[in-house]
C-alpha cells in the first residue's frame, strides 16, 4: 500500500492541506446554515453571499481533497483519467462561480449605496435568484464544454498516474479573461464608484440634516418670541422630545392690558396651524433624512465588509492567473513551474476559507448568527438577561409614571 510508505514530510503536508479543506468546508457550511436559519439574514445580498459560500464549500469538499492527495503522493494520480478531466472542470466551475458571485455582489452594493431607499423594491428575491442562476450557468459553460476541447486538442500521450491540466493557449487566455480579469475589472471599477458615491451621499445627507435642524430651531425660536415670556409651554411629546404636541386652540387671544376701559381681543393674530404644520413638515423631513442616513450607514458597512472580501480575493487569486497566463505563452519562463503552480493554486483555493473569517470579524449580523450556532446556550442566557433587565427597567418607569 502506498499510504504505509509515506515519509514524515508527506504526512505533515497531508495534515496541513487537509486541515485547509476541512476548515473551508466547515466555515462555508456555517455561512449557509446561518442564512437559512436566521430571518434577519434573508436579504438579496446574503443570497449572493450564500451562492458564494456554496461555491467555496464545494471547493473544500471536491477540489482541495483530491489536490491534497495528488500533492502528498508527489504528483501521482490514483484515479481514472476521466475523473481527472471532470475534477479539473469542477475546479474551473467552482472557482469561476465564486469570482462571478463576488462580481455581482459588488454591483449589488453599488445599487444599494446609490439609492438605499428604493433598492429593496428593485433587488427582489426573484431578481436575485435570476442573477444567481445566470452566474452558475455561465460558470458551467466555461468549465464542462472545456473537457471536449481538452480531449480534441490533446496530442501528447498522458503518462500513467498523471493528471495534467490543458496547455491550450486559446483556452487559457479565454478562461482567464472570462473567469478572472473581466470580473476583476468590474469589481475594481464598481468599488471605486461605491467609494465616490458614498462620499457624495454622506456629504449631501449631512448637509440636508443640518439644514432641517437649523430650520426647526429657527421655527421654535420664532414661536417663543411671539408667545412671550409668560406663555405656558405646551406638554412635550415623550416619544419625540423635540416635537411639541399640538393644542386644541388654533389661535392665540391677546388682551390689551393698557386700555382698562375696553378689552380688545385679537383673534387669529398668530395662526398656530401654520406653525404646527411647518413644525411637522420639518420633523417629517428630518425623520426622512435620519432614516436615509441610517439605511445608508448600514449599506456602507456592508459594502466595506464585502470590499475586504474583494481585497482578499485579489491577493489570493491574482498570482495564479498571472502564472497561468505566463505558462500558456512560455512554459519554460517559470522557475520550478510545478512547485510554483501548486503554490499559487492552493493560495487561490485558500481564499474560499477566508470569507467566513471576514464575515465573523466585520459583519455584526453574521457574528451574531455564528454565536447562536456555535454557542446556543450562552446566547440564550445572554438574551434572557437582557429581557429581564428590560422588564425591570420598564416596570420601574411605569412605577415612576404612576407616582407622578
C-alpha positions in Angstrom: 0.0 0.0 0.0 1.2 3.5 -0.9 -0.1 5.0 2.3 2.2 3.0 4.5 5.3 4.2 2.7 4.7 7.9 3.3 7.5 9.9 4.8 7.1 12.3 7.8 7.2 15.3 5.4 4.4 13.8 3.3 2.3 13.2 6.4 2.8 16.7 7.6 2.0 18.1 4.2 -1.2 16.0 4.1 -2.3 17.2 7.5 -1.6 20.8 6.5 -3.5 20.6 3.2 -6.4 18.6 4.6 -6.8 21.0 7.5 -7.5 23.8 5.0 -10.0 21.6 3.2 -11.9 20.8 6.5 -11.7 24.4 7.7 -13.1 25.7 4.3 -15.9 23.2 4.4 -17.0 23.9 8.0 -16.7 27.7 7.6 -18.8 28.0 4.5 -21.3 25.4 5.8 -21.8 27.7 8.8 -22.4 30.7 6.5 -25.1 28.7 4.5 -26.8 27.4 7.7 -26.7 30.9 9.3 -28.5 32.5 6.3 -31.1 29.6 6.1 -31.9 29.8 9.9 -31.8 33.5 10.7 -34.6 35.5 9.2 -32.8 38.8 9.5 -30.1 37.4 7.1 -32.8 36.8 4.4 -31.7 39.7 2.1 -30.7 39.8 -1.6 -27.1 40.5 -0.7 -27.0 37.5 1.6 -28.5 35.3 -1.2 -25.4 36.2 -3.2 -23.2 35.5 -0.2 -24.9 32.1 0.2 -24.2 31.3 -3.5 -20.6 32.4 -3.0 -20.4 30.2 0.2 -21.8 27.2 -1.8 -19.1 27.6 -4.5 -16.4 27.8 -1.8 -17.9 24.9 0.1 -17.7 22.7 -3.0 -14.1 23.8 -3.4 -13.4 22.5 0.1 -15.3 19.2 -0.5 -14.3 18.3 -4.1 -11.3 20.3 -5.3 -9.0 20.5 -2.3 -9.0 16.9 -1.1 -8.1 15.4 -4.5 -5.4 18.0 -5.0 -4.0 17.3 -1.5 -3.8 13.5 -2.3 -2.1 14.3 -5.6 0.5 16.6 -3.9 1.1 14.3 -0.9 1.8 11.4 -3.4 4.2 13.6 -5.3 2.0 14.1 -8.4 0.7 10.6 -8.6 -2.9 10.3 -9.7 -4.7 7.3 -8.2 -8.0 7.7 -10.0 -9.3 7.3 -13.6 -8.3 9.8 -16.3 -12.0 10.7 -16.9 -12.3 11.8 -13.3 -9.1 13.8 -13.8 -10.8 15.8 -16.5 -14.1 16.2 -14.5 -12.1 17.3 -11.5 -10.3 20.0 -13.4 -13.7 21.1 -14.9 -15.2 21.3 -11.4 -12.3 23.3 -10.2 -12.9 25.8 -13.0 -16.7 25.7 -12.4 -16.5 26.4 -8.6 -13.7 29.0 -8.9 -15.5 30.9 -11.7 -18.8 30.8 -9.8 -17.0 32.2 -6.7 -15.5 35.0 -8.7 -18.7 35.9 -10.6 -20.6 35.9 -7.3 -18.2 38.4 -6.0 -18.6 40.5 -9.1 -22.4 40.5 -8.8 -22.1 41.3 -5.0 -20.0 44.4 -5.9 -22.7 45.5 -8.4 -25.4 44.8 -5.7 -23.6 47.0 -3.2 -23.3 49.8 -5.7 -27.0 49.8 -6.4 -27.7 49.7 -2.7 -25.3 52.6 -1.9 -26.6 54.7 -4.8 -30.2 54.6 -3.8 -30.7 52.8 -0.4 -34.4 53.5 -0.1 -35.6 52.2 -3.5 -33.0 49.4 -3.6 -35.2 46.8 -1.7 -38.0 47.3 -4.2 -35.6 46.8 -7.1 -33.5 43.9 -5.8 -36.2 41.4 -5.1 -35.7 37.7 -4.2 -36.9 36.8 -7.7 -34.3 39.1 -9.3 -31.5 37.8 -7.0 -32.4 34.1 -7.9 -32.3 35.0 -11.6 -28.8 36.6 -11.3 -27.5 33.6 -9.2 -28.9 31.2 -11.9 -27.1 33.2 -14.6 -23.8 33.0 -12.6 -23.9 29.2 -12.3 -25.0 28.7 -16.0 -22.1 30.9 -17.2 -19.6 29.1 -15.0 -20.9 25.7 -16.3 -20.5 26.9 -19.9 -16.9 27.8 -19.3 -16.0 24.6 -17.5 -17.8 21.5 -18.8 -17.6 22.0 -22.6 -13.8 22.5 -22.0 -13.5 18.7 -21.4 -14.2 18.1 -25.1 -11.9 21.0 -26.0 -9.1 19.5 -24.0 -9.5 16.0 -25.4 -9.7 17.2 -29.1 -6.7 19.4 -28.6 -4.7 16.8 -26.6 -1.9 15.3 -28.8 0.6 14.1 -26.3 0.3 10.7 -24.7 -0.6 11.1 -21.0 1.7 9.2 -18.7 0.2 6.7 -16.3 -0.9 8.1 -12.9 -0.7 11.7 -14.1 -3.4 14.3 -14.2 -2.2 17.3 -16.3 -4.2 20.5 -16.9 -4.6 21.7 -20.5 -1.8 23.7 -22.1 -4.0 25.0 -24.9 -3.1 28.7 -25.2 -6.6 29.8 -26.5 -8.4 28.2 -23.7 -6.0 29.5 -21.0 -6.4 33.1 -22.3 -10.2 32.8 -22.8 -10.9 31.2 -19.4 -8.5 33.7 -17.6 -10.3 36.7 -19.1 -13.8 35.5 -18.5 -13.2 33.9 -15.1 -10.9 36.5 -13.6 -9.7 39.6 -15.5 -13.1 40.9 -16.7 -14.8 40.3 -13.3 -11.8 41.9 -11.6 -12.1 45.0 -13.8 -15.9 45.2 -13.0 -15.2 44.8 -9.2 -12.5 47.4 -9.0 -14.4 49.9 -11.1 -17.6 49.3 -9.1 -15.9 49.7 -5.7 -14.3 52.9 -7.0 -17.8 54.1 -7.9 -19.1 53.0 -4.5 -16.4 55.0 -2.7 -17.2 58.1 -4.8 -21.0 57.7 -4.3 -20.5 57.1 -0.6 -18.6 60.4 -0.2 -21.3 62.3 -2.2 -24.2 60.7 -0.3 -22.6 61.2 3.1 -21.9 64.9 2.4 -25.4 65.6 0.9 -27.3 63.8 3.7 -25.3 65.5 6.5 -25.8 69.0 4.9 -29.6 68.2 4.5 -29.8 67.1 8.1 -28.1 70.3 9.3 -30.4 72.5 7.2 -33.5 70.8 8.6 -32.2 71.1 12.2 -31.4 74.8 11.8 -34.8 75.4 10.2 -36.6 73.6 13.0 -34.6 75.6 15.6 -35.4 78.9 14.0 -39.1 77.9 13.9 -39.1 77.1 17.6 -37.3 80.4 18.4 -39.9 82.4 16.4 -42.7 80.7 18.3 -41.0 81.6 21.7 -40.5 85.2 20.6 -44.2 85.6 19.6 -45.6 83.8 22.6 -43.7 85.9 25.1 -42.1 85.2 28.4 -45.2 84.3 30.5 -46.6 81.9 27.9 -47.1 78.4 29.4 -45.2 75.8 27.4 -47.1 73.0 25.7 -46.8 69.5 27.0 -43.9 67.6 25.5 -44.1 64.5 23.3 -42.3 61.8 25.3 -41.6 59.8 22.1 -40.1 62.7 20.3 -38.9 65.3 22.9 -38.1 67.9 20.3 -41.6 67.9 19.0 -44.5 69.8 20.8 -47.9 68.2 20.9 -50.4 70.5 19.1 -53.0 72.3 21.2 -56.7 72.2 20.6 -56.9 76.0 20.2 -55.9 77.3 16.8 -55.5 80.9 17.7 -54.0 83.0 20.5 -56.1 85.6 22.2 -54.2 88.6 23.4 -55.8 91.1 25.8 -54.8 94.7 25.8 -54.0 95.4 29.4 -53.0 99.1 28.8 -56.6 100.1 28.0 -58.7 99.1 31.0 -61.9 100.7 29.7 -62.2 98.3 26.8 -61.0 94.8 26.3 -59.7 94.2 22.8 -59.3 90.6 21.7 -57.1 90.0 18.8 -58.3 86.8 17.1 -56.0 84.8 14.9 -53.1 87.2 15.3 -50.8 84.2 15.2 -52.1 81.2 13.3 -50.7 78.2 15.1 -51.9 75.8 12.4 -49.3 77.4 10.2 -46.5 76.9 12.8 -47.7 73.4 13.8 -47.8 72.4 10.1 -44.3 73.7 9.4 -43.0 72.1 12.6 -44.5 68.8 11.5 -43.1 69.2 8.0 -39.6 70.0 9.4 -39.9 66.9 11.7 -41.0 64.7 8.8 -38.1 65.9 6.6 -35.7 65.4 9.5 -37.1 61.9 10.1 -36.8 61.1 6.4 -33.1 62.2 6.3 -32.4 60.3 9.6 -33.9 57.2 8.0 -31.8 57.7 4.9 -28.7 58.2 7.0 -29.4 55.0 9.0 -30.1 53.0 5.9 -27.1 54.4 4.1 -24.8 53.8 7.1 -25.9 50.1 7.1 -25.3 49.7 3.3 -21.9 51.4 3.7 -20.9 49.0 6.4 -22.0 46.0 4.2 -20.0 47.5 1.3 -16.9 47.8 3.5 -17.1 44.2 4.6 -17.6 43.0 1.0 -14.8 45.3 -0.1 -12.5 43.5 2.3 -13.7 40.2 0.8 -12.8 41.5 -2.7 -9.3 42.7 -1.5 -8.5 39.3 0.0 -9.8 37.6 -3.2 -7.4 39.7 -5.4 -4.5 38.9 -3.1 -5.3 35.2 -3.3 -6.2 34.7 -7.0 -4.1 37.3 -8.9 -0.8 35.3 -8.5 -2.5 32.2 -10.0 -3.9 33.9 -13.1 -0.6 35.7 -13.7 1.3 32.4 -13.6 -1.4 30.7 -15.6 -1.1 33.3 -18.5 2.7 33.2 -18.4 2.8 29.4 -18.6 0.4 29.5 -21.6 2.7 31.7 -23.6 6.1 30.4 -22.3 6.2 27.1 -20.4 10.0 27.5 -19.6 9.7 31.0 -18.3 8.6 30.0 -14.8 11.3 28.8 -12.4 10.3 25.4 -10.9 6.9 25.6 -12.7 5.3 22.6 -10.9 6.0 23.9 -7.4 5.0 27.5 -8.3 1.8 26.4 -10.0 0.9 24.2 -7.0 1.6 27.0 -4.5 -0.5 29.7 -6.4 -3.3 27.2 -7.0 -3.6 26.5 -3.2 -3.3 30.2 -2.5 -6.3 30.7 -4.7 -8.3 27.9 -3.1 -7.5 29.2 0.4 -9.5 32.3 -0.5 -12.5 30.0 -0.2 -11.8 29.5 3.5 -11.1 33.2 4.2 -14.6 34.6 3.5 -16.2 33.1 6.6 -13.5 34.6 8.8 -14.1 38.0 7.2 -17.8 37.8 7.9 -17.2 36.7 11.5 -14.8 39.7 12.1 -16.5 42.5 10.2 -20.2 41.7 9.9 -22.2 42.1 13.1 -25.2 40.1 11.7 -23.0 37.1 10.8 -21.1 37.3 14.0 -24.4 37.1 15.9 -25.6 34.2 13.8 -22.3 32.3 14.2 -22.6 32.8 18.0 -26.1 31.4 18.0 -24.9 28.3 16.0 -21.7 27.6 17.9 -22.7 28.7 21.5 -26.5 28.4 21.7 -26.7 28.1 25.5 -24.5 31.1 26.0 -26.6 33.2 23.6 -29.9 32.1 25.3 -28.6 33.1 28.8 -27.4 36.5 27.4 -30.8 37.2 25.8 -32.6 36.1 28.9 -30.5 38.6 31.0 -31.3 41.4 28.5 -35.0 40.6 28.6 -35.1 40.6 32.4 -33.1 43.9 32.5 -35.6 45.4 30.0 -38.6 44.2 32.1 -37.1 45.7 35.3 -36.4 49.0 33.6 -39.9 49.1 32.0 -41.5 48.3 35.3 -39.6 50.9 37.1 -40.5 53.6 34.5 -44.2 52.6 34.8 -44.0 52.8 38.6 -42.4 56.3 38.4 -45.1 57.4 36.0 -47.8 56.2 38.3 -46.2 58.0 41.2 -46.1 61.3 39.2 
